[in-house]
Amino acid sequence: MISLLLIHYSCVGRVLLKNVELNLEAFDKLQLPFSLKEGRVGILSIKVGHPIIISLENVVICACERDDHEWSSDSVERREYAGKKVKLHAAEVAKFTRRVSESKTGQSFISYMTAKILDSIQVSIKNVHFIYTNKQSDSAQFVLALRSFSLKNSIGPSSGKLRGAQVNKVVNISGLGVYCRTSVGTIDSVIDPQFFCDGGCDSNKFDKIMVPCDVAVSLVVNRAGQIEVGVPQYSISLEITNLVLQLNEVQLQHILIICDYLGTWPLREKYGRFRPCASTLCMKSKGWQKKWWQYAQKSVLSDIRKRLKKTSWSSLGSRILDRRKYVSFYKKKLKFIRQGQPVDKDIISELEQMEKESDIDDILTYRSIAERESQEWENSCNVAVGRHQNAEGTSAGARGWINWLSLGMLGAGGTEDSMQFSGVVSDEIVKDIYEVTQFHPMSSSEGVGLTKNGLFLFAIKFNIHQISATLLSKYKFLPESFSFLLL
């Protein structure tokens, strides 16, 4: 994710990193509607102790619309597969949490671990700027600025009733504002990260769309490990004293252009690989009508082929073969993992290729079949074979539950092979997790803690004391301003 220019480690357990550049390709898995051009963290400090203190300063992230080459087939497929891998890992982790949490007892392992993590960390962020350049409207820049952000334990009185099994954190946000600047030029000429690190947004070069304000957020997380009726797992309360918005017709036009781009982005992401270059339409070169008709034809045919692949009888045979092939390779992968051996590269390559061509639901179904068949095969083995396998797999068990978790969440526990992660959890790993995290699920009747509509997960409360909005005009024949106030 990051490349480090300067690292300093002190004997008191403090790591200091300066001029950290973010690896922009790592953000492909998020499938963002815009392209990140630059990401930089001036200072990153981590102090190990209780609590763990994380500090960031001078964070600048620059983004803009995607170029034509970023809509090519290779680029789109790379982003799609990166996002698909994240969803698959999330599904495996969800399977793991259901195995550990024993959902039938009403336990919530995720909220329990979230509370433990929040209870042991403090975060401080200063001087953050997210810069978006709209290339369709003469390089208009929008800047989301944040002067300071702090995440700390609650000290004063709380607005609600707190229980002993809850973690209460307070988030203080200072100087949160949105700015806009319109100028003609290239992206490189209008983006200067140092300008924003020096607090340049407060200069006359930028117009304020949202006047900087302070935000107070209270976060309460249930760490009891027991779902109670009427008690949310996460409770968020947000309070703003005075919210001031001001906008002119030029800025409004730029905002509408961005909204239009965001509205067409899903279609562009889906069909952009078939779209001819934009210069073909602008210059209207020879045969440009034919290219655009081919674009429409390929887009329609791609949807038809995907639908027929899942519903037509002619594709039934190939779907059965794909399922058998994937299940076979995945069972081999599980065997390597259980024996503590690295997975063969050919198996990884075959699985990756099939995952690129298959839907997530189909992949999860194939994996469930493979895991069930592998478990049945192990249960059918005799005791002698089982003891022999346990002797060979001692090294795999010695890795512990922390390394097992990191296989899915951090990418193979610090190794280069991220394909070793599997959702299969043994009883020994579950017992280790209970002991180390002190998570002791209590037996209860099925469905306890669940409301009629399901699990009470989030409770969000907004409290804005005053909102003031003003619409300005730069033209003389229109009224100079129009404003309204909400109390």
Buried (B, 14 or more C-beta within 10 A) or exposed (E): EBEEEEEEEEEEEBBBBBBBEBEBEEBBBEBBBBBBBBBBBBBBBBBEEEBBBBBBBBBBBBBBBBEEEEBBEEBBEBBBBBBBBBEBBEBBBEBBBBBBBBBBBBBBBBBBBBBBEBBEBBBBBBBBBBBBBBBEBEBBBBBBBBBBBBBBEBEEEEEEEBEEBBBBBBBBBBBBBBBBBBEEEEBEEBBBBEBBBEEBBBEEEBBBBBBBBBBBBBBBBBBBBBBBEEBBBBBBBBBBEEBBBBBBEBBEEBBEBBEEBEEEBEEBBBBBBBBBEEEBEEEEEEEBEEBBEEBEEEBEEBEEEEEEBEEEEEBEEEBEEBBEBBBBBBBBBBBBBBEBBBBEEEBBEBBEEBBEEBEBEBBBBBBBBBBEBBEEEBEEEEEEEEEEBEEEBEEBBEBBBEBBBBBBEEBBBEEEBBBBBBBBBBEEBBEBBBEEBEBEBEEBEEEBBBEEEEBBEEBEEEEBEEBBBBBBBEEEEEEEEEEEEEE
